[in-house]
């Protein structure tokens, strides 16, 4: 699994959760005292090694955010690069600006367990019932683009599923019970009690009853590699689209192109899976940055190509802004995806290759495109400060 943004993990690291409190009291009607009691009850129900269990499952699923110990040398010098906040991250930060420390503690309990994405990954809804966006507003757009991607690229994408992640599922106690039983091996009664407590926490207006974008501010590609998970079977290859990410781009005026751009990026990761393009001699942060920028370029090549989305310049420009907005400044993090400027340059390069190709209807083989990208990469990531 390749996570799209590490913003939520940075938030988790920046704040402290009182997860060691094991006092259990009857749940009262008042908040925030009620929420404190609910959190305490959840903590009491979780196994002492729950974080280790989640880490072990993530390792099997290849969902690790990266261990700082894997960084042998921080070769990226932040002083060499222009980097700052983007409109998207500013919007997300504003959406939680009036929260109290108590509110953040509630949210971090939910985020650390990551149940919405485990549910989407391991127990997706039947294809016929899937919808994208909290109200299904992106369903037709994404389904059409997904079909186009499968026809456009030279990998067999018929085994890839596109799956939504809805924050509202946090209030679905039976579904969350099933996930807790699977990921933490809790007895059914204890899993159900913990799921009910989580549902009660998120079922508040400040969290939009589970639909606040912070719970699903992510999109990622996953490949199962044929592994079987008792109780969940063999997960299919997937692209998971979180409602929160889609909400964010709508808020900053990019909803007409951003869902497709993100989908194209995640499909680019599936090309990398199929073509063995993840291997790299680059160190931690630079290796991740390379694969993410390549996926950006795969996306805009498809979006701009006559046989792809065939976007006109006004929408291409908004697509480039989509990738600019998901850049990050986590230079020494294994999950570093590239600065806003680098992501903009990689996306612009992919667009340029599409519009300059001749004949205009020819689609480059994915490995040919990847080789062109590798040659361009040093220029895309060159220092730009000053």
C-alpha positions in Angstrom: 0.0 0.0 0.0 1.3 3.4 -0.9 -0.1 6.2 1.4 -0.9 9.4 -0.3 -0.2 11.9 2.5 1.5 11.7 5.9 -0.3 14.8 7.3 -2.4 12.7 9.6 0.7 10.8 10.9 2.4 14.1 11.5 -0.6 15.2 13.5 -0.5 12.0 15.5 3.1 12.5 16.3 2.6 16.1 17.3 0.0 15.4 19.9 -0.2 13.0 22.9 -3.0 10.6 23.5 -3.6 9.3 27.0 -3.7 5.8 25.9 -2.3 4.4 29.1 -5.4 5.3 31.1 -7.2 2.1 32.0 -9.9 3.4 34.4 -13.3 2.3 33.3 -16.3 4.2 34.5 -20.0 4.1 33.5 -20.6 6.3 30.5 -22.3 9.5 31.5 -24.3 11.9 29.2 -22.0 14.9 29.4 -19.2 15.8 27.0 -16.2 16.0 27.2 -16.4 13.8 30.3 -18.4 11.3 28.4 -15.7 11.2 25.6 -13.0 10.7 28.2 -14.8 7.7 29.6 -15.4 6.3 26.1 -11.7 6.6 25.3 -10.8 5.0 28.5 -13.2 2.1 27.8 -11.8 1.6 24.3 -8.3 1.6 25.7 -9.2 -1.0 28.3 -10.7 -3.2 25.6 -7.7 -3.1 23.4 -4.9 -5.6 23.9 -1.7 -4.2 25.5 0.2 -4.9 22.3 -2.4 -3.4 20.0 0.1 -1.1 18.3 2.5 -4.0 17.7 -0.3 -6.0 16.2 -1.3 -3.2 13.9 2.3 -2.7 12.9 2.6 -6.4 12.1 -0.5 -6.4 10.0 0.7 -3.3 8.2 4.0 -5.0 7.5 2.2 -7.9 5.9 0.0 -5.6 3.9 3.0 -3.3 3.1 1.3 -0.3 4.6 4.2 1.0 6.7 4.7 4.7 6.8 8.4 4.1 7.1 10.7 3.7 10.1 13.1 6.6 10.7 15.8 4.0 11.4 15.6 3.1 7.7 17.1 6.5 6.8 20.8 5.8 6.6 21.5 9.3 5.6 19.3 12.4 5.2 20.7 13.4 1.8 18.0 16.0 1.0 18.9 19.4 2.4 15.7 21.4 3.2 17.7 24.6 2.8 18.1 23.8 -0.9 14.3 23.8 -1.6 11.5 26.2 -1.7 8.7 24.6 0.3 5.7 25.7 2.3 2.0 25.0 3.1 -0.5 24.7 0.3 -4.1 25.7 -0.1 -5.2 22.1 0.6 -3.3 21.7 3.8 -4.3 25.2 4.9 -8.0 24.3 4.4 -7.6 21.0 6.3 -5.9 22.8 9.2 -8.7 25.4 9.2 -11.3 22.7 9.4 -9.9 21.7 12.9 -8.8 25.1 14.1 -11.6 25.4 16.7 -11.0 22.0 18.1 -10.0 21.6 21.7 -7.2 19.2 22.9 -10.0 16.9 23.9 -11.4 16.9 20.4 -8.0 16.0 19.0 -7.6 13.1 21.5 -10.9 11.7 20.3 -9.8 11.9 16.7 -6.4 10.4 17.2 -7.9 7.4 18.9 -9.8 6.8 15.7 -7.0 7.6 13.4 -4.5 5.3 15.1 -6.8 2.3 14.7 -7.3 3.2 11.0 -10.4 1.1 10.8 -12.1 2.8 7.9 -9.2 1.9 5.6 -8.7 -1.6 6.9 -12.4 -2.1 6.3 -12.2 -0.8 2.7 -9.1 -2.9 2.0 -10.1 -6.2 3.5 -13.9 -6.1 3.5 -15.1 -3.9 0.6 -18.7 -3.5 -0.2 -20.0 -5.4 -3.3 -19.1 -3.5 -6.5 -22.7 -2.9 -7.4 -23.2 -0.8 -4.2 -20.1 1.3 -4.3 -20.3 5.1 -4.5 -17.6 7.7 -4.4 -17.9 10.9 -2.4 -20.1 11.2 0.7 -23.2 11.6 -1.4 -22.0 9.6 -4.5 -21.2 12.8 -6.4 -18.0 11.4 -7.9 -19.2 7.9 -8.8 -19.9 8.3 -12.5 -16.8 10.5 -13.1 -14.4 8.1 -11.4 -15.9 4.9 -12.9 -15.6 6.4 -16.4 -12.0 7.4 -15.8 -11.1 4.1 -14.2 -12.4 2.2 -17.3 -10.4 4.6 -19.5 -7.2 3.9 -17.5 -7.6 0.2 -17.8 -7.9 0.6 -21.6 -5.1 3.2 -21.9 -2.1 1.5 -20.2 -0.4 -1.7 -21.3 -0.9 -3.6 -18.0 -3.7 -6.0 -17.3 -5.8 -3.9 -14.9 -8.9 -6.1 -14.9 -8.0 -7.5 -11.5 -7.8 -4.0 -9.9 -10.8 -2.8 -7.9 -11.7 0.8 -7.2 -13.1 1.0 -3.6 -14.4 4.0 -1.6 -13.5 4.8 2.0 -16.4 6.5 3.8 -16.0 8.1 7.2 -19.6 7.3 7.9 -18.8 3.6 8.3 -17.3 4.5 11.6 -20.8 4.5 12.9 -21.6 1.1 11.4 -21.0 -0.9 14.6 -21.2 -4.4 13.0 -18.7 -3.5 10.3 -16.3 -2.0 12.8 -16.8 -5.0 15.1 -15.7 -7.3 12.2 -12.6 -5.2 11.5 -11.6 -5.0 15.2 -12.0 -8.8 15.4 -9.8 -9.2 12.4 -7.0 -6.7 13.0 -6.7 -7.1 16.8 -8.2 -10.6 17.3 -10.6 -9.3 19.9 -13.4 -11.5 21.1 -16.7 -10.5 19.4 -18.3 -9.0 22.5 -15.3 -6.9 23.3 -14.9 -5.8 19.7 -18.6 -4.8 19.6 -18.3 -2.8 22.7 -15.2 -1.0 21.4 -16.9 -0.4 18.1 -20.0 1.1 19.8 -17.7 3.4 21.9 -15.9 4.6 18.7 -19.3 5.2 17.0 -20.5 7.3 19.9 -17.3 9.4 19.8 -17.6 10.3 16.1 -21.4 10.7 16.2 -21.1 14.4 16.9 -21.7 17.5 14.8 -18.1 18.7 15.2 -17.0 15.5 13.4 -19.8 15.6 10.9 -21.0 12.3 12.3 -17.9 10.5 11.1 -17.8 12.3 7.7 -15.3 14.9 8.7 -12.5 14.8 6.0 -9.8 14.1 8.6 -11.0 10.5 8.9 -10.6 9.7 5.2 -8.0 12.2 4.0 -6.2 9.6 2.0 -6.0 7.6 -1.3 -3.7 4.7 -2.0 -2.9 1.8 -4.2 -2.6 -1.7 -2.9 -1.4 -5.0 -4.3 -2.0 -8.2 -2.5 0.8 -10.4 -4.0 -1.5 -13.4 -3.5 -1.3 -13.4 0.3 -4.2 -15.0 2.2 -5.5 -13.6 5.4 -7.6 -16.0 7.5 -11.0 -14.4 7.9 -10.5 -12.1 5.0 -9.3 -14.4 2.2 -6.9 -13.1 -0.5 -7.4 -9.3 -0.9 -7.7 -8.1 -4.4 -5.5 -5.4 -5.9 -7.2 -2.1 -5.2 -7.3 1.7 -5.5 -8.9 3.1 -2.4 -10.4 6.6 -2.6 -11.1 8.4 0.7 -14.0 10.9 0.8 -11.9 13.3 2.8 -9.4 13.8 0.0 -12.2 14.5 -2.5 -13.8 16.9 -0.1 -10.6 18.8 0.3 -10.2 19.4 -3.5 -13.8 20.4 -3.8 -13.2 23.0 -1.1 -10.4 24.6 -3.0 -12.1 24.6 -6.4 -10.5 21.6 -8.1 -13.2 19.0 -7.9 -13.7 18.8 -11.7 -10.2 17.4 -12.2 -8.6 16.3 -8.9 -10.5 13.0 -8.4 -9.4 11.9 -11.9 -5.8 13.1 -11.3 -5.6 11.2 -8.0 -7.0 8.1 -9.6 -4.5 8.3 -12.4 -1.7 8.7 -9.8 -2.8 5.6 -7.9 -3.1 3.6 -11.2 0.4 4.7 -11.9 1.4 2.9 -8.7 -0.2 -0.3 -10.1 1.9 0.2 -13.2 4.9 0.3 -10.9 3.8 -2.8 -9.1 3.3 -4.7 -12.4 6.5 -3.5 -14.0 8.8 -3.8 -10.9 9.5 0.0 -10.9 9.8 0.4 -7.1 13.3 -0.8 -6.9 15.8 2.0 -6.6 19.4 2.6 -5.3 18.2 5.9 -3.8 18.1 6.4 0.0 14.8 6.4 2.0 13.1 9.8 1.3 14.6 10.1 -2.2 13.4 6.6 -3.2 9.8 7.4 -2.2 9.9 10.8 -3.8 11.0 9.1 -7.1 8.1 6.7 -7.2 5.6 9.4 -6.2 6.8 11.9 -8.9 6.7 9.1 -11.5 3.1 8.3 -10.6 2.3 12.0 -10.9 3.8 12.0 -14.4 1.9 8.8 -15.4 -1.3 10.5 -14.3 -0.9 13.7 -16.3 0.4 11.9 -19.4 -2.9 9.9 -19.4 -5.0 12.9 -18.5 -3.5 15.0 -21.3 -3.3 12.3 -24.0 -5.8 12.2 -26.9 -6.6 8.6 -26.0 -6.8 9.3 -22.3 -8.8 12.1 -20.7 -7.8 14.5 -23.5 -8.0 17.5 -21.2 -7.8 21.1 -22.6 -5.3 23.5 -21.1 -7.6 25.2 -18.6 -8.3 21.8 -17.0 -4.7 20.6 -17.3 -3.6 23.7 -15.4 -6.0 22.7 -12.6 -4.6 19.2 -12.7 -1.1 20.6 -12.2 -2.4 22.5 -9.2 -3.8 19.3 -7.8 -0.4 17.8 -7.6 1.2 21.0 -6.3 -1.3 21.0 -3.4 -0.3 17.5 -2.3 3.4 18.2 -2.1 5.0 18.0 1.4 8.1 19.3 3.2 8.9 16.2 5.1 12.4 16.0 3.7 13.9 13.5 6.1 10.8 11.2 6.2 10.8 7.9 4.4 7.3 8.9 3.2 8.4 12.1 1.6 6.5 12.5 -1.7 8.2 15.6 -3.1 7.8 19.3 -2.5 4.8 21.2 -4.1 7.2 22.6 -6.8 8.6 19.1 -7.6 5.2 17.6 -7.9 4.1 20.4 -10.2 7.2 19.9 -12.4 6.7 16.2 -12.6 3.1 16.6 -13.5 3.9 19.3 -16.1 6.6 17.1 -17.6 4.0 14.2 -18.0 1.6 16.6 -19.7 4.4 17.9 -22.0 5.3 14.4 -23.2 1.7 13.7 -24.0 1.1 16.8 -26.1 4.4 16.7 -27.9 4.2 13.0 -28.9 3.8 12.1 -32.5 1.6 10.7 -33.8 -0.7 12.1 -31.2 -2.8 8.9 -30.8 0.3 6.7 -30.0 0.5 5.7 -26.3 4.0 5.1 -25.1 4.7 1.7 -23.5 4.8 2.1 -19.7 8.4 1.0 -19.5 9.4 3.5 -22.2 7.7 6.3 -20.3 9.4 5.2 -17.1 12.8 5.3 -18.7 12.2 8.8 -20.0 11.1 9.8 -16.5 14.3 8.4 -15.0 16.4 10.5 -17.3 14.4 13.6 -16.4 14.3 13.0 -12.6 17.5 14.9 -11.7 16.1 18.0 -13.3 12.7 17.6 -11.6 14.2 17.4 -8.1 17.1 19.9 -8.6 17.4 22.5 -5.8 15.2 25.5 -6.4 15.6 27.7 -3.3 16.3 31.3 -4.2 
